[in-house]
Amino acid sequence: MGELKLEELSAKNAVAANNLSLKPGQEQFIAPVSYAMAGPFLDPNTGWSRVVTDEDDGVVGFIMANFDPEALEDEFRSCIWRMNVDADAQGKGAGRFVVEATADEARKRGFDRLTVLWEPGDDSPEDFFLRVGFVVVGETPYGEKIGALTL
């Protein structure tokens, strides 16, 4: 991979973000990017969507986070809502890059923790999130794990 950077989600890169590929088995854990695209436009003060670009390969990832200090549930105040990394870019640092960039954004906004929810199971993102520093701090009533990264 070349140099990675974040770009704001825009009409210019939305199609590429929506066409990110997944490894077999991952589709059951990740909703299509198009499901998340409207969110930041509904509340641009709390929604934060970016694409991850690689100088050689173009768009290789997508992140949608929420930063809302007034959210009723603590785990939704500074959290990753959706994160997709193209199948060909997985295992090459793009995922770690996007988590670190999102953590930096959370710090800039005054948060001391970043959270994420995931479903456990074969091919789930659990191992990835644990590898990059998230710790399981709870579970939703639906069986999703709640992970937290101290900033």
C-alpha positions in Angstrom: 0.0 0.0 0.0 1.0 3.6 -0.6 0.3 6.5 1.6 -3.1 6.5 3.2 -5.2 9.5 3.9 -8.8 10.4 4.8 -11.1 12.4 2.5 -14.6 13.6 3.3 -17.3 11.5 1.7 -18.5 13.3 -1.4 -20.2 12.7 -4.7 -16.7 12.3 -6.2 -15.9 9.2 -4.1 -19.3 7.8 -3.0 -19.5 5.3 -5.8 -16.1 3.9 -5.0 -16.9 3.7 -1.3 -20.2 1.8 -2.1 -18.3 -0.7 -4.3 -15.8 -1.8 -1.7 -15.5 -5.6 -1.7 -15.6 -7.9 1.3 -14.0 -11.2 2.0 -16.4 -14.2 1.9 -18.4 -14.4 5.1 -18.0 -10.8 6.0 -21.2 -9.6 4.3 -23.3 -10.9 7.2 -21.6 -8.4 9.6 -21.4 -5.3 7.4 -24.3 -3.3 5.9 -23.6 -1.7 2.5 -21.9 1.7 2.7 -24.9 3.2 0.9 -27.0 2.6 4.1 -24.7 4.9 6.0 -24.2 7.7 3.5 -27.2 9.9 4.4 -26.4 10.0 8.1 -23.8 12.8 8.2 -26.0 15.0 6.1 -28.9 14.6 8.5 -26.8 15.9 11.4 -23.4 17.2 10.2 -22.6 18.3 13.8 -22.3 14.8 15.1 -22.0 12.5 12.0 -18.5 12.1 10.5 -18.0 10.1 7.3 -14.7 9.7 5.5 -13.2 7.4 2.8 -9.7 6.1 3.1 -7.7 6.6 0.0 -4.5 5.0 -1.0 -2.3 6.9 -3.5 -1.9 3.7 -5.6 -5.3 2.1 -5.3 -7.9 4.9 -4.8 -10.6 4.3 -2.2 -9.8 1.4 0.0 -12.1 2.0 3.0 -15.0 3.8 4.6 -15.6 5.0 8.1 -18.8 6.5 9.7 -18.4 7.8 13.2 -20.7 9.7 15.6 -19.5 12.3 18.0 -22.4 13.4 20.2 -21.6 14.3 23.9 -25.3 14.5 24.6 -26.2 11.0 23.4 -28.3 9.2 26.0 -26.2 6.0 25.9 -22.6 6.4 26.8 -21.4 3.9 24.1 -22.9 6.2 21.4 -21.2 9.4 22.4 -18.0 8.8 20.5 -18.3 5.7 18.4 -17.6 4.0 15.1 -21.0 3.3 13.4 -19.7 1.6 10.3 -16.3 0.7 9.0 -15.5 -1.1 5.8 -12.1 -2.0 4.4 -11.8 -3.4 0.9 -11.0 -7.1 0.8 -7.7 -6.5 -1.0 -6.6 -3.8 1.5 -7.4 -5.9 4.6 -4.3 -6.9 6.6 -2.2 -4.1 5.1 -2.7 -1.4 7.6 -5.8 0.4 6.2 -8.1 -0.7 9.1 -5.6 0.3 11.8 -5.1 3.7 10.0 -8.8 4.4 10.0 -9.2 3.5 13.7 -6.3 5.7 14.6 -7.6 8.6 12.5 -11.0 8.2 14.1 -9.5 8.1 17.6 -7.5 11.3 16.7 -10.8 13.0 15.6 -12.5 11.9 18.9 -9.6 13.4 20.9 -9.8 16.7 19.0 -13.5 16.8 19.9 -12.7 16.3 23.6 -13.6 12.6 24.1 -11.5 10.2 26.1 -13.0 7.0 24.7 -14.0 5.6 21.3 -16.5 2.7 21.1 -17.7 0.2 18.6 -20.3 -2.6 18.5 -19.8 -5.8 16.6 -21.5 -9.2 16.3 -19.3 -12.1 17.4 -18.9 -15.1 15.2 -16.8 -16.6 12.4 -15.5 -13.9 10.1 -16.7 -11.1 12.4 -14.5 -8.1 13.0 -13.9 -9.0 16.7 -10.3 -10.1 16.3 -9.4 -7.0 14.4 -11.0 -4.6 17.0 -9.2 -6.4 19.8 -5.9 -6.3 18.0 -6.1 -2.5 17.5 -6.7 -2.0 21.2 -10.5 -2.2 21.9 -11.5 -4.0 25.1 -14.9 -5.6 25.5 -16.8 -3.6 28.1 -20.3 -4.9 27.7 -22.9 -6.5 25.5 -26.2 -5.2 24.0 -29.5 -6.9 24.5 -29.1 -8.3 21.0 -25.8 -10.1 21.8 -23.5 -7.5 20.1 -20.2 -6.9 21.9 -19.4 -3.3 23.0 -15.7 -2.5 22.6 -14.0 0.6 24.0 -10.7 2.2 23.2 -9.3 4.5 25.8 -7.8 7.6 24.2 
